[in-house]
Amino acid sequence: MSDLGPPSAPAPWLAFSPPAPKPRVWINVILFVLTCLSTVVAGAYLSHFDQDLWRFWAVIKYRPRMWLDGLPFAVTLMAILTAHELGHYFLSRHHRVNCSLPYFLPGPNLVGTFGAVIFMRSPIPNRKALFDIGAAGPLMGLLVATLALVIGLATARPEWMLPQFDTRGAVVFFPNLFFNLVSHLVPLAGPPPLPVETLIQLQPQLIYNSPFLDAAAVGFLVTMLNLMPIGQLDGGHVSAAVFGRRAVWVTGMALALMAALSFYWLPWLFLGLFLFLMTGVRGLIHPPPLDPISPLGPLRTVLAFVVLVIFLLILTPVPVDVLAPGI
């Protein structure tokens, strides 16, 4: 190929790019405040759960102080989500990747939020940056969720639930392997005594009530979903950094896993369909960084294995269930 010499100077009208739009921080602040309020409402509802919403509102209408019972859940969950998003944000800044502030998403659901998102405004330079940005959020959120789990285990109130006589129902977060491991280190309080005849005849269920445990369970659920190696999820970033173009096969296995788990918990199917509808086929294939060739390095390779172990420890086929009232 012949040497064409240095490129010519750009035309004057192309030398100046329009100024970048200023970030609208007020949108982030409003969404954060709304999410704080929605998680307080969800926390109060979980503390005084009743499947009859009209009855719940009738009770809390005359006892407004019950809203304060939602604060421990809301503060703990928001701390987990904030740590998760700040992990992405600070590692993006570290690798000089332009990104937005976190957008928290309030939601009319049992936990009061759909999580939070950060938008990347510039390409990711290399595999190391891609891995760091993807793994930082789940790891930071997991640290705060683990602290909430320890506090919840130490302060949980054990109660017997008699399903056949219960008129309100209950929301039950099922433990994962990580929860069981930590519970061996932080012993739970013993259940209140019941006559042997009651235990045999009525077969009550033992439930540990704690807003910190509920928030930790939601934090583990959010981390588990984000670590799914699919598309632009955090697990998709990690998988693309480790496997490169072959990450699409890992995505296929993750979708197959979600389809198989849907036989145990139907929302898995809706989550998989939601991801597919939101991103499409092309969105399931993670775009490569600017430099897809540079090695990941031994330290990050070992850390990728740690992330995989964490994902398996917090993976729960049935994360949460709503028990119907017996009467």
N, C-alpha and C positions, 0 to 999 in steps of 0.2 A: 504494500500500500504506500502510495506516495505521501510525502509530508506536505500537508496543505497549509502549514504555517499557523500562526496564532489566530484565534477567532477574531472576527471584526467586532468593533465596538457596537453595543446595542444602540438602537435608534433612541433619540431623546425621549420620545413618548413612551418607550418601554423601560427606561432607566429607573423610573420611580413607580413602585407598587403602591396601591392604595393602603392607607393605614389599617392595621388589624382592628376589628371591632373590639371595643372595650368590654371586658366581662361584666355581666350584670349580676353582681354579687347579691343584690337584693333578692333575686329569685332563689338563690341558694339559702339565704337566711329565712325567707318565708317558708320554703319547703321544710327546712330544719325545724322551725317552730311548729308547723302543722304536724309534722311527724312526732314531735315531742307530745303534743296534745293527743294525737290519735293513739299513741302507745300508752298514755296514762289511762285513756278510756278502756283500751284493751286489757290493761293490767287490772283495773277495777272490776271488769267483767270476769276475768279469770279468777280473781279472788273471791267473787260472789257469784260464781257461774250458775246460770239457770237457763235451760233450753227455752223456757217460756219468756221471750224477750219483754212482752208486755208486763209480766209480773216483775221482772228485774227492774224495768224503768219505774214501775209503781213503787217499788221498795226504795230505790235510790233517790227518787224524787223527794221523799220525806226524810232521807238520811244523806244529805249532800256530803257529809264528811267521809262517806264511803269512797268518794273519788280519790281521797288521799291514799287509799290502799293500793292504788295503781302506780304510785310513785316509785316504789322499789323496783318493780318490773320494768317500768319505762326508763328509769335512769340506768339500770344495768344493761338493758338491751341497746339503748342508744350509745352507751360506752363501747359495747362490742362492735356495733356497726361503724362507729366513728373510728375506732382503732383499725378496723379492716380497711376503710377507705383512706385513712391517713397513711397506712402502709403503702398503698398504691401511689398516693400523691407524692410522698417524700422520695420514694425510689424513682419515680418519674423525674422529679426535679434533679435527683442525684445523677441520672443518666442524661440530663439535658433534653428530656422529652416534654414538649409543651402539652399540658393537660389542664382540664377544667377543675374547679373545686367540686367536691362531692355534691350530688343532687340526691337528697333523701326523698323517698317516695312514701307518703302516707297512704294507708289503705284501709278500706272498711272490711277487715277480716279479723280473725281471732287474735292476731298479734299486733294489729294496728299499723303495719307497714309492709311494703313490698321490697324493702331493702334500700339500697342506694347505688348510684352509678357514677362513674367518672368517664369523661369523654377525652380521648386522645386527639390532640390537634396537630401533631406532627408525627412522622414515621418513627418507628423504633429502630435504633441504629444497628444492633447486633443481637446474637442469641443470648449473650449474658444479660443484656438489659431486658430482653423479653422475659427471661426466666425470673430475674429479680423483681420486675414489676408484677408479674403474675403471681409469684409465690409470697410476696411480702404481705399482701392483704389477708389471705387466709391464715398465715402464721401469726400476724399481729392480732387478728380477731380471735384466734384460738387461745392465745395467751390470756386475754381478758375473759373469755368464756370459761377457761379453766379456773381462774380466780373466782369467778361467780359460782362455779360448781362447788369449789371448796367451801365458800361461805354458805352456800345453800345446804350442803350436806351437814355442816356444823350447826345450822339454825333451823333445819326442817322440823315441822311438827307432824309426827305420825298420827294418822287417824284411821279408824275402821269405817269402811263404807259398806252398808247393807243394800246391795243393788235392788232387792225385791221391795224394799221399803223407801227407796230414794225417790223423791219427787222432782229433783232438779237436773239430774244427770251430772256428768263430770267430763273435763278435758284431761286426758292422760297422755303425757309424753313418755314414750318407752325408752329405756336406757340403751345405750350402745356399749360396745366393748370398752371404750375409753372411760365411760362413766363407771362401769363395773370395776375397772382397775383402780381408779381414783377412790372409789367408795371403800376399798380395802385399806386405804391409807387414812381416810377420814371416817371414823365409825359413825354410823347413823344412830340416832336416839331409838331406844326400844319402844315398841308399840304399847299403848295402854292395855292393861289387863282386861281380859274377857273370860267369862265362865267357859269351861270346856264344852258344855252342852251347846252354848251359843256358837262356838267355833265349828262344831260338828254339824249342827242342824241348819244354821243360816249361812255358813261359809262366807263370812265377810271378806272384803278385799282391803288389803292394807295400802294406803295412799300416803305419800309424804308431801305435805303442802309447804311450798316455799316459793315466793316470787323470784328469788335468785335462781332456784333450780329451773323454773319455767323459762326465765330469760336465758340461762345457760343452754337449755335444750333447744331453744329457738336459734341461739348462736351457733350451736353444732349443726343444726339443720341448714342454716344459711351457708356455713362453711362447706358442708358436704355437697350441697347443690352447686356451689361455685367451683369446687374442685373436680366436678365432672369434666373430663377432657373433651369438651365440645366447643367448637367455634371460638367465639370471643370471651367465653367464660375464663375464669382464672386458671382452671385446669387445662383449658385449651391453650392458653399462653404457655404453660409449663410443658405440655405435651409437644407443642410446636417447637419449643426451644430444644427439647431433648431429641425428638425423632425427626424433625424437619418435615419433608414432604410426606414421610410415612405416617405422620400424625393422623392423616385422614382415616387410616385403618383403625387406629385407637378410638377415633370418634365413632366409627361404625360399631365397634364393640361396646362402647358406652351407651349408644342408643339401643342396642340389643339388650343390654343389661337393664335399662329402664323399662323396656317392653316386658322383660321377664318378671321384674319386680312388680309390675302393674297387676299381676295375678294375686299379689298379697296386699297391695295398697293401690287402689285405682288412680289416685292423683298422679302417680308416676307416668301413666299414659298421657294425661293432660299436659304434664310438664314437658314431656318429649314432643308432643304435637305443638305446644306453644313455642318451643325453641325452633322447631322446623318452620312454622308459619312466620315467625318474626324474622328469621334470617334467610330462609330458603336454602336450596342446595348449595349455592355458592357461599353462603354465610357459614356453613358447616366446615368449610375449608379455610383454615387460618392463613391469612396473608403472611408471607415471609418477611423478616426484617430486612433492612437495607443490605446488611452483610450476613447472608445465611450460611457462610462457609466457615467463619472463624470458630474454633472449638469452644465448647462450653466450659471445659476445665474440670479437674477431678473433684474439687470442693463442691461445685454446683451439681455435679453428677451424683455425689453422695447425698446432697441435700434433696435432690429429686427423688431418690429412693426413700428418704425420710418423709417427704410429702406424700408419696404413695402409701406408706405405712399408716400415716395419719388418716388418710382418706379411708382406708380399710377399717381402721379402728372406730371411726365415727359414722361409717355407713350403717344405716338402719333400714331394713326392708319396710317396716311400718313405724315411721317416726312419731306419729301422733294419732290419737283416735278420740272420738267423742262417744262416751257411754250414754246410752239412752236411759231415761228414768224408768224405774221398775213399775211405777204406778201411773 
